[in-house]
Amino acid sequence: MVDKDLFLYDLAVVAILKSEGPYLKEWLDYHLAAGVDHFYLYDNESLDNQAEVAKPYVEAGLVDYFPFPGLKMQYPAYNDALEHFKFQSRYMAFIDGDEFVYPKLTKVDGGGAL
């Protein structure tokens, strides 16, 4: 478990997304079930209902959601997350909206999957 005196979250995911509305709920729910504590989502000029899909997660305090317009913004979004949130989470994963990670415990932590 995370030491709440040091970090707000144990594992956070950073992603820059564009028009991922049809898949976002499944993606968020999967990663929450897999052990992700928080998400930093950057919206790169989505043309669908992505912000609306994210809204209940934002209201629940699970997602921070930022408009992030422009071309070739993936690395700037990642750098922004590192600059602003690097001390909020013990671990940060930088993944795409079509990627699904499976965090696992190590043998030192007791073995087995989360």
C-alpha positions as MATLAB code, in Angstrom:
seq = 'MVDKDLFLYDLAVVAILKSEGPYLKEWLDYHLAAGVDHFYLYDNESLDNQAEVAKPYVEAGLVDYFPFPGLKMQYPAYNDALEHFKFQSRYMAFIDGDEFVYPKLTKVDGGGAL';
ca = [
       0.000    0.000    0.000;
       0.995    3.561   -0.564;
       2.252    5.694    2.302;
      -0.291    8.518    2.217;
       2.230   10.779    3.960;
       4.463   10.501    0.885;
       2.092    9.933   -2.042;
      -1.598   10.382   -2.743;
      -1.627    7.379   -5.079;
       0.307    4.184   -5.504;
      -0.176    3.848   -9.283;
      -1.380    6.543  -11.679;
      -1.807    6.423  -15.441;
      -1.030    9.325  -17.755;
      -2.563    9.308  -21.233;
      -3.208   11.754  -24.019;
      -6.421   10.852  -25.819;
      -8.250   12.001  -28.916;
     -11.830   10.941  -29.606;
     -11.685    7.804  -27.448;
     -15.219    8.311  -26.088;
     -16.652    4.960  -27.276;
     -13.908    3.040  -25.447;
     -13.005    5.260  -22.509;
     -15.369    3.809  -19.903;
     -14.140    0.250  -20.574;
     -10.516    1.425  -20.474;
     -10.955    3.303  -17.187;
     -12.950    0.509  -15.518;
     -10.421   -2.119  -16.582;
      -7.494   -0.167  -15.160;
      -9.340    0.625  -11.932;
     -10.014   -3.105  -11.491;
      -6.344   -3.828  -12.259;
      -5.171   -1.564   -9.435;
      -4.721    1.907  -10.923;
      -5.547    4.557   -8.308;
      -5.719    7.677  -10.468;
      -5.602    8.963  -14.042;
      -4.208   12.134  -15.592;
      -5.962   12.410  -18.936;
      -5.033   14.975  -21.569;
      -7.682   15.662  -24.230;
      -6.070   16.432  -27.584;
      -8.989   18.142  -29.376;
     -11.485   15.277  -29.163;
     -14.454   15.501  -31.492;
     -16.689   13.055  -29.631;
     -18.202   12.646  -26.156;
     -14.901   11.765  -24.475;
     -15.156   14.553  -21.862;
     -18.718   13.511  -21.042;
     -17.645    9.879  -20.551;
     -14.813   10.990  -18.257;
     -17.011   13.336  -16.207;
     -18.278   10.807  -13.597;
     -14.693    9.682  -12.996;
     -13.579   13.292  -12.610;
     -16.418   13.931  -10.159;
     -15.423   10.798   -8.193;
     -11.859   12.134   -7.875;
     -10.382    9.321   -9.970;
      -9.449   11.401  -13.029;
      -7.842   14.770  -13.611;
      -8.888   15.856  -17.126;
      -7.135   18.565  -19.117;
      -7.763   20.057  -22.563;
      -4.453   19.844  -24.438;
      -4.807   21.106  -28.029;
      -2.162   21.102  -30.717;
      -0.163   18.862  -33.000;
       2.376   16.306  -31.762;
       1.394   16.830  -28.136;
       2.156   13.397  -26.652;
       5.560   14.251  -25.182;
       4.483   17.724  -24.052;
       1.545   16.106  -22.216;
       3.849   13.560  -20.571;
       6.267   16.326  -19.556;
       3.388   18.363  -18.131;
       2.277   15.392  -16.023;
       5.811   14.836  -14.739;
       6.259   18.506  -13.916;
       2.961   18.859  -12.059;
       2.229   15.426  -10.581;
       5.539   13.597  -10.074;
       5.220   13.722   -6.290;
       1.578   12.615   -6.148;
       2.056    8.981   -7.164;
       4.644    6.357   -6.261;
       4.479    4.972   -9.836;
       3.250    6.564  -13.070;
       2.499    4.618  -16.237;
       2.475    6.463  -19.551;
       0.220    4.550  -21.931;
      -2.081    5.062  -24.903;
      -5.855    4.807  -24.863;
      -5.730    1.530  -26.763;
      -3.267   -0.108  -24.371;
      -4.208   -2.196  -21.370;
      -1.634   -2.858  -18.668;
      -1.708   -5.571  -16.027;
       0.167   -4.485  -12.917;
       1.430   -7.438  -10.877;
       2.774   -7.843   -7.372;
       6.352   -8.988   -7.022;
       7.454  -11.947   -4.905;
       8.672   -9.459   -2.325;
       5.115   -8.077   -2.094;
       3.578  -11.495   -1.608;
       3.470  -12.860   -5.135;
       0.524  -13.340   -7.426;
      -1.466  -10.885   -9.441;
      -3.498   -7.987   -8.082;
];
